[in-house]
Structure formats: C-alpha cells, structure tokens
Amino acid sequence: MRTVTCSSFGAVMREEWSVISSGRWAKTRHRHWIEAEPILGDLGSVTDVADAISIPIGHSREFSLAVTQAVFRLAVEDPLATRLILHVMVPMLAKECFKSLQIIESQGVRLDDSEIITIVLGSASDAIASLVGSEQPFPLRILRQRTIKRISRRRQRLISNLLELTTETPIERSSPIPEKPPAVLLARTLQLAVGKGIVSPDDARLVWASTHRGETSMTLAGGDKREAERLRRRRSRAQRRLVESRSELLEAIAV
C-alpha cells in the first residue's frame, strides 16, 4: 500500500480523481447530472465540470459560479459530486497539510503525516456536508472558510489532548517516558485506562475518535444535536478521568 505524506498528498489525490473521473461510473453519473442540472449540458465530462469550477478558462465568472452551485445541489445525494468538490479543494488542502505539520512540530508534538491528512480530509468532508443542498452566493469561498476553521479547531484540540495526556507532572519530572509516536502512546494509554477501569471501552473509543481522528461530537452523532451534546459530556468526563490518573498511567507505560 502506498504511503501518503503531506508532500505527496496533492499528487495522490489528483491521481485518484483521474482514475475516478475517467471510469464508466463517472460517465453514467455525468449523464444524470445533465438531466438534473441542464447548465452542465455544455460540459462533456465530470472533468470538464471540475475544470469549469477550479480553472474556469473560457467560461464567464457567472457560468463558473452557476456550475459550482449546481454541483453543490447534486452532492446532496451523489458521492461523485462530493468527490468533485473535494478535488477542487486539493490545492488548498495540500497547503493546509504543510501548515498543520509546521504548527504541530512547533508545539513539540510528533505526529504522523497520515494523522494530519486525516484531520484535513475530515474537516473538508464535514464542511462540504454542512453546505451541500443549500443555496449560497459563493459556496467555494464559504467552504474554504469553514474547512480552515475546522482544521484549526481539530488541530488545536489534538495538540492540547496529546500534550495533556503525555506530559509529565512536575513531581515526576525525572520519570522516564518512552519514545513512542503520539498515536501509539495514546492507544496504549487508553488500553491501560480501560484495563484499570478508569474509563469504559466505549468512552475510550470516543476519546480516540476525537483525539486521534479529530472527529467532532456532531459528526459522531450523525448531526443529532441532542446526541452530540451527550457525547461531548461523555468525552469531557472521560478525558478528565484520564488526566486525573495521568501519573498512574505514565508509570505503567514506562515499565
């Protein structure tokens, strides 16, 4: 399996889109798109649709915007339309990968590129889901803004949680902490916490989804606000118990 890094992220995403957009499924979906959104009739393929949005050479600004709005309407039920929007965002997302990598390293936290890419893609996917089906005057502009805000929030939450769960207390400053990647250390911490009865397996999975994958309570709750608030409270209680038991967990990990 090919390892994707922040430096190769953009190229890999473009290669994937090239395969998807040239397949039979894409051609079939494009015919359905034209039936649902006649404005796409002058565009011969899904690749042409993407180009009309991201590189609108030969098209007016008004046409490009109308095509964008049509694709956002299609994305309510069509995963190919959602993937097309993601493809248009790739240059910005590649930049955000590098930016996040630099910010995380400046905080003294080690993180695999794959984890940063997960944050970036998850944020973009959530932002797309929050906009599809709505009529926005400038959907891509709003999408970029929402994506960057989500990346920033998830990145900072991940940094804070990892530092909180792995930093030694002043009293135990001399205690050895094993040199392990943050994801491995977090997984081991949660495993020990479950074994010691500090948190339940369900709560451990909730903390992992939030801290490692950067998922929000709303995403985990499938958009249900009441369930999202319940999950948020559960996660906060679990994280508080982990922090309170940090010394015990660090000592067990160091053995």
N, C-alpha and C positions, 0 to 999 in steps of 0.2 A: 504494500500500500504506500502511495506517495505521501511523503511528509510535507505538509504545507506550513510555511513560515510567513512572517509578516512581509518579507521581501518577495516571496513568490505568490502571495495571496491574490493579487490582482491578475496575474497571468493565469493562475489556475481557474479563477472564476470566469475569465474570458474564454478559456479553452472549454470549460464545461458548457457555457452558453452556446458556443459554436456547435457543439455536438447536439445539444437540445434543440436549437433553432433550425437545424438542417434535417431533423428527423421527420418521419411521416406524421407523427402525432402533431407536431407543430404546424404542418401544412393543413391538417384537418381542422385544428383549432382556429387557424387563421381564417378559413372559410366561414366558420361560425361567427367569428369576430365581425367580419364584414356584414353578415346578416343582422347582427345586433347593433353594430355601430357603423352605419354607411360611410362615415367620414374616412374610414380606413380603406375604402374601396380602391383608392388610388395608390395604395401601398401594397406591393406584390408579395410580401412575406413578413413574418414576425421580425426578421432582422431589419427590414425597411422601417417597420414601426418603431423599433428601438432607435434607429438612426435618426428618424424624424424628431424624436424627443431629445436625444443626447447630443446629436450632431445635426441640427436642422438646416444643413446646407441645401439650398434650392427650395426651401419652404419658408413661408412667412412666419413671423412670430406668432400670429394669431392661429395659424394652422397647427403649428407645433404644440401650442397650448391646448387646442381642442383635441388633438390626438392624445395628449397626456391625460386629459380629463376622461376621455373615452376608455383608456386603459385602466384607470383607477376604478371606473364603473365595472368593467369586465372582471377585475380582480376580486370582486365580492365572491364569485363562485368559481373562478378559473385560476388554478395554480400556475398556469403558464404565464398569465398576465402578471401575477405576483412576482414570478421569477424574472420577467422582463423589467419590471420596476427595479428589482434588486440589481440587475445587470447595469442599468443606467446609473446606479449609485456607486458602482465599483470603484471608480477613481477616488471619490470622496472617502469610501470605506477603507481603501488601501492607505490613504493618508492618516486616517484615524487609528489604524493599527500601529503605524510608526509612532504617532503622537502618544498613544497609550503606553507603548513599550518604553518610551523615554520617561514618561511621567512615573510609571511604576518602578523603573530602575532607580530614579532619583529619590524615591522613598525608601530605598534599601530593601525592596521586596523582589524576590526572584520568582518569575512566572514563565511557564512555557508559552511559546508563541501560539500554540493551539488554544490555550485558555483565553488569550487576548482576542483571537479571532472569534471564539465563541461569544465573547461579550459584544463584539462589534456586530456580528451577524444577528445575534439575538435581539440587540437593540434596534437594528434596522427592520427586522421582521415584525417586531412589536409596533414600531412606528408606522409601518405600512398597514398593518391590521387596524390601527386606530384611524386611518384616513380613507381606506377603500370604501366606496359606496357613498361618500359624502361629496358634495359639490363645493370645491374650494377654488377660489380665483387663481391661485398659484400653488397647486398641490406639491410640486417638487421642492419649492422653497420651504414650505411648511414641513415637509417630510425631512429635509436636511436638518432643520432646526430641532425637530423632535428627536431625531436619531442622535444628534450630538448631545442633547441633554440627557438622553437615556444612557448613552455610553459613559458620560461623565459621572452620572449617579452610580451606575453599576461598578465602574472602575474604582471610585472612591469607597464604596461600600466593601468591595473586595479587599482593597488595601487595608482599610480600618479593621475588618474582621480578621484578616490574616495576622496583622501586627498584634491585635488584641489577644489572639489565641496562641501566638507563638513567642511573644516577647516575655523574657524572664521578669519576675518580680524583683524589686531592689534587694530583698533579703536573700534571694537565691542567685545573685548575680554571678556567682562562681560555678553554679550548676551547669554541667555540660548539656548543650542542645545539639542533637545530631544534625549533621549537614544533609538535609533532605530537601527536595523541591517542595514548595508550599502545598501543592495539591496532595502529595504523598503524606506530608506531615498532618494536614487537615484530616485526611482519610483515617490515619492512624489514631488521631485524637478522638474522632467521632466513634471509631470502633472501640476504643478503650472506654469512652464515656458510656456507651451502650452496655458494655460488659460489666461496668461498675454500677449500673443502674442510675447514672446521673441524668441521662436523657433516654427517651424511648427510641426504638428503631425508626418509628415514623418521624419523630422530631429530628433525628439525626439526618434522615433523608431530606427533610425540609431545610435544614441548615446547609446541607451540601448543595442543594439546588440553588439556594440563594447566594451562598458564598463562592462556590466553585463555578457554577454555570451562570451566575449573575441574573437569575430569574426573579421577577418581581412577584409579590403576593397576588396581584391582579392576574398575571399570566398563569400562575399555578392554579388559580381559582376559575380559570376559563372565562374571565370577565364578570363573574358574580361578585358584586361589591361586598355583600354581607360575608360571603365565604372568604374573600380576600382579607377582610379585617380580622376574621377568626384566625386565619393562617399567620397574619402579621403578629398577632398577640402570641400565638404558639411559638413562633420563631424567636421573638424577643425573650420569652421566658426561657427557652432552650439555650439561647446564647448567653443569657445572664447566668444560668447554672454552669455552663462551660467555663465562663470567666471566673466564677467563684471557686471552681475546682481546678483552676489552671495549674497551680503548684503541684497538686497530686498527679495530674495528667502528665505534666512535663517530666516529673520524676520517673513515672512509669515508662515514658517514651525513651528516656535517657538510659534506661537499664539495658 
